[in-house]
């Protein structure tokens, strides 16, 4: 059983579309939990691990304390690693409520959340040990993704290796070998702002900095400031209601009247939601091979062939 001092709260951002169609999942919010080092055991180059794409989001099979597999989202947009409350109960995780500052959908809330310590997680041949996790009810997010979601693997774990996500072949690899220095084409600088991985993209004649967020279904979201800077390069396409456990916020949806470039990746006229900070999501990467070296500060993108077209929800 899970032992805790208080109840658990949902940490999930759901978007219900007022334009019709399906909801959209944003990246997991940031949590102010204890920072603990992650012990890793990773091969120079691991074998490929078959993954599933749930509305473009990469889900990997994970063994926790020898149990599983559990399907967890590989999320560069989440500071923390999160376990569904049913999984935490199944593995007998002990938890305590600890203070956290949670930002979600433009809302911030101070609260206590159940947190525990994971002894060992295995993803294929790679092993990650001794790190903190947050426990939450992920049922709503599972329903939105139309796939069982048992947890979210955040940058605390991802940063311990170079991660390759092959969206077309639906495989993930982990490696100890760092990527070569950026060349400005396929390999781009990936800088850190606090705990956020940030890459530069080009829209029209301007440069914009975006958080790399593999936990975002959509190709792109834009801050209010970046939308204003783009001026007549965007066309309004409607709005969505972004609902979270901390409240709701109405967000505009726009289409870019031009080309988005991230290194060699090019997308004509992508759609973007407005609000929060500017993010590049899995919707933009879903036909590419992406290598992420968070510690080395390098992002490598090998785009798939042919033009990539996006709608506002993917």
C-alpha positions in Angstrom: 0.0 0.0 0.0 1.0 3.6 -0.5 1.7 5.4 2.8 1.2 9.1 2.8 0.4 12.0 5.0 -2.4 13.4 2.8 -4.4 13.0 -0.3 -3.1 13.2 -3.9 -4.0 15.8 -6.5 -4.0 15.6 -10.3 -1.0 17.2 -12.0 -2.4 16.9 -15.5 -3.1 19.6 -18.1 -6.0 18.8 -20.3 -7.1 20.9 -23.3 -10.7 20.7 -24.4 -11.2 22.1 -27.8 -13.8 24.7 -28.4 -13.0 24.4 -32.2 -14.2 20.8 -32.2 -12.0 17.8 -32.5 -9.8 16.2 -29.9 -8.1 17.6 -26.8 -4.4 18.4 -26.6 -1.9 17.5 -23.9 0.7 20.0 -22.9 4.0 19.3 -21.2 4.0 18.3 -17.5 4.3 21.3 -15.1 7.3 22.1 -13.0 7.5 20.9 -9.4 9.7 22.2 -6.7 10.8 18.9 -5.1 14.0 17.7 -3.6 16.9 17.4 -6.1 18.6 14.0 -5.9 21.3 12.6 -8.1 20.4 9.7 -10.4 22.7 6.7 -10.5 22.9 5.3 -14.1 24.2 2.2 -15.8 24.1 2.8 -19.5 25.9 1.1 -22.4 28.1 3.0 -24.9 25.2 2.5 -27.3 22.1 0.5 -26.2 20.0 -1.6 -28.5 16.8 0.0 -29.8 13.7 -0.2 -27.5 10.3 -0.4 -29.2 8.1 2.4 -28.2 4.5 3.5 -28.8 3.4 6.9 -30.0 0.2 8.2 -28.3 -0.9 11.2 -30.4 2.8 11.7 -31.3 4.0 11.4 -27.7 6.8 8.8 -27.1 5.8 6.2 -24.6 8.6 3.7 -23.4 8.2 0.4 -21.6 9.7 0.7 -18.1 10.4 -1.9 -15.4 10.2 -0.5 -11.9 11.6 -2.5 -9.0 11.5 -5.6 -11.3 7.8 -5.1 -12.0 6.1 -4.1 -15.3 6.4 -3.2 -18.0 4.8 0.2 -17.4 4.3 2.7 -20.2 5.8 6.1 -19.4 6.1 9.3 -21.4 9.6 10.4 -22.2 9.1 14.1 -21.5 11.8 16.8 -21.9 9.2 19.4 -20.8 8.9 17.9 -17.3 11.3 18.7 -14.5 10.0 15.8 -12.4 9.4 12.1 -12.9 5.8 11.2 -12.1 4.1 7.8 -11.3 0.4 7.1 -11.5 -1.0 6.4 -8.1 -2.1 2.9 -9.1 1.4 2.0 -10.2 2.9 3.5 -7.0 0.5 1.3 -5.0 1.3 -1.8 -7.0 5.1 -1.5 -6.4 4.6 -0.6 -2.7 6.1 2.9 -2.9 6.2 4.8 0.4 5.4 8.4 0.0 5.3 11.6 2.1 3.6 14.9 1.3 6.2 17.6 0.6 5.8 21.3 -0.3 5.8 22.2 -4.0 5.2 25.1 -6.3 3.3 23.9 -9.3 2.7 25.8 -12.5 0.2 24.5 -15.0 -1.6 26.2 -17.9 -0.7 29.7 -16.8 -1.7 29.1 -13.1 0.6 28.6 -10.2 -0.3 26.9 -6.9 1.5 26.2 -3.7 0.7 22.8 -2.2 1.9 19.5 -0.7 2.2 16.6 -3.1 2.9 12.9 -2.4 6.5 12.1 -3.3 8.7 9.0 -2.9 12.0 7.4 -3.8 12.5 4.9 -6.7 15.3 2.4 -6.1 15.6 1.1 -9.7 14.1 1.7 -13.1 15.1 -0.3 -16.2 14.5 0.8 -19.8 15.8 -1.9 -22.0 19.5 -2.3 -21.1 19.7 1.0 -19.3 19.2 1.2 -15.5 18.5 4.4 -13.4 18.7 4.2 -9.6 17.8 6.2 -6.5 15.7 9.3 -7.5 12.6 11.0 -6.3 9.2 10.8 -8.0 5.9 12.5 -7.6 2.7 10.4 -7.3 -0.5 11.5 -9.2 -3.7 10.2 -10.7 -2.9 10.0 -14.5 -6.3 8.6 -15.5 -7.5 11.7 -17.2 -4.3 12.0 -19.3 -4.6 8.3 -20.2 -8.1 8.9 -21.5 -7.0 11.9 -23.5 -4.1 10.0 -25.1 -6.3 6.9 -25.6 -3.5 4.9 -24.2 -2.7 3.7 -20.7 -0.1 6.1 -19.2 1.7 4.8 -16.1 4.1 7.7 -15.6 6.2 10.5 -16.9 10.0 10.4 -17.2 11.4 13.9 -16.7 14.7 15.6 -17.4 16.1 14.6 -14.1 16.4 11.1 -15.5 16.7 11.9 -19.2 19.7 14.2 -18.7 21.9 11.3 -17.5 22.4 10.0 -21.0 22.1 10.9 -24.7 18.6 9.9 -25.8 17.7 9.1 -29.4 14.0 9.1 -30.3 13.3 7.7 -33.7 9.7 8.7 -34.3 9.3 7.0 -37.6 10.8 3.6 -36.6 9.2 4.0 -33.1 12.4 3.2 -31.2 14.4 4.8 -28.4 18.1 4.4 -27.6 20.2 5.5 -24.7 23.9 6.1 -24.9 26.9 7.3 -22.9 28.7 8.7 -25.9 28.2 12.5 -26.2 27.1 14.1 -29.5 29.6 16.1 -31.6 29.6 19.9 -31.4 26.8 21.8 -33.1 27.2 22.4 -36.8 24.2 24.7 -37.2 22.4 22.3 -39.6 21.6 19.0 -38.1 23.2 19.6 -34.7 22.0 22.7 -32.8 23.0 24.3 -29.5 20.7 23.2 -26.7 21.0 25.6 -23.8 19.8 25.4 -20.2 17.6 28.0 -18.6 17.2 26.7 -15.0 16.1 23.2 -15.8 14.7 23.9 -19.3 16.3 22.8 -22.5 16.0 25.7 -25.0 16.7 25.6 -28.8 16.6 28.5 -31.3 14.2 28.3 -34.2 13.6 30.6 -37.2 10.2 32.0 -38.2 10.3 34.3 -41.2 13.3 36.5 -40.8 13.4 36.3 -37.0 14.9 34.0 -34.3 12.9 32.7 -31.4 13.9 30.5 -28.4 11.7 27.5 -27.7 11.6 25.0 -24.9 12.1 21.5 -26.3 9.1 19.6 -25.0 8.6 16.0 -26.2 5.6 15.9 -23.8 3.6 18.3 -26.0 1.3 16.9 -28.6 1.2 20.0 -30.8 4.0 21.1 -33.0 4.3 24.6 -31.5 3.1 26.9 -28.8 3.9 30.6 -28.7 4.2 33.1 -25.8 2.1 36.2 -26.0 5.3 38.2 -26.6 6.5 36.0 -29.5 3.0 36.1 -31.1 3.0 39.9 -30.9 6.5 40.1 -32.4 5.3 38.0 -35.4 2.6 40.5 -36.2 0.9 39.8 -39.5 2.9 36.6 -39.9 0.1 34.8 -37.9 -3.6 34.3 -38.7 -6.1 33.7 -35.9 -7.8 30.3 -36.2 -10.0 30.2 -33.1 -9.5 29.3 -29.5 -9.2 26.4 -27.1 -10.0 26.1 -23.4 -7.0 24.9 -21.4 -8.3 23.1 -18.3 -6.1 22.1 -15.4 -6.6 21.2 -11.8 -5.5 24.8 -10.9 -8.1 26.4 -13.1 -9.0 27.1 -16.8 -7.7 29.6 -19.3 -8.9 30.3 -22.8 -6.1 30.2 -25.5 -6.0 31.5 -29.0 -4.9 29.2 -31.9 -3.0 30.7 -34.8 -1.5 29.6 -38.1 2.0 30.9 -39.1 2.0 32.4 -42.6 5.4 31.1 -43.5 8.0 28.5 -42.6 9.3 27.3 -39.3 12.9 26.1 -39.3 14.8 24.3 -36.6 18.1 23.4 -38.1 17.3 21.1 -41.1 13.7 20.6 -40.0 11.3 22.8 -42.0 7.5 23.1 -41.5 5.3 25.2 -43.7 2.4 27.1 -42.0 2.3 25.3 -38.7 -0.5 25.9 -36.2 0.3 27.1 -32.7 -1.5 27.7 -29.4 -0.9 30.9 -27.6 0.0 31.2 -23.9 2.7 30.2 -21.5 6.2 30.0 -22.9 7.2 29.2 -26.5 7.6 25.4 -26.9 8.6 23.0 -29.7 6.6 19.8 -29.3 6.5 16.2 -30.5 4.0 17.2 -33.2 6.9 18.9 -35.0 9.3 16.0 -34.5 7.0 13.1 -35.2 8.7 12.2 -38.5 12.3 12.8 -37.5 15.1 11.1 -35.7 16.0 13.3 -32.7 19.1 12.9 -30.5 19.1 14.9 -27.2 22.3 15.5 -25.3 21.1 17.7 -22.4 24.4 17.7 -20.5 26.4 18.3 -23.6 24.0 21.0 -24.8 23.4 19.5 -28.3 20.2 18.7 -30.2 20.5 16.7 -33.4 17.5 16.4 -35.8 17.3 14.2 -38.9 14.1 15.2 -40.6 12.0 12.6 -42.5 11.4 12.9 -46.2 8.6 15.1 -47.6 6.8 18.1 -46.2 5.4 17.9 -42.7 1.9 19.4 -42.2 0.4 20.1 -38.8 -3.0 21.0 -37.5 -3.5 22.9 -34.3 -4.0 19.7 -32.3 -1.0 17.7 -33.6 
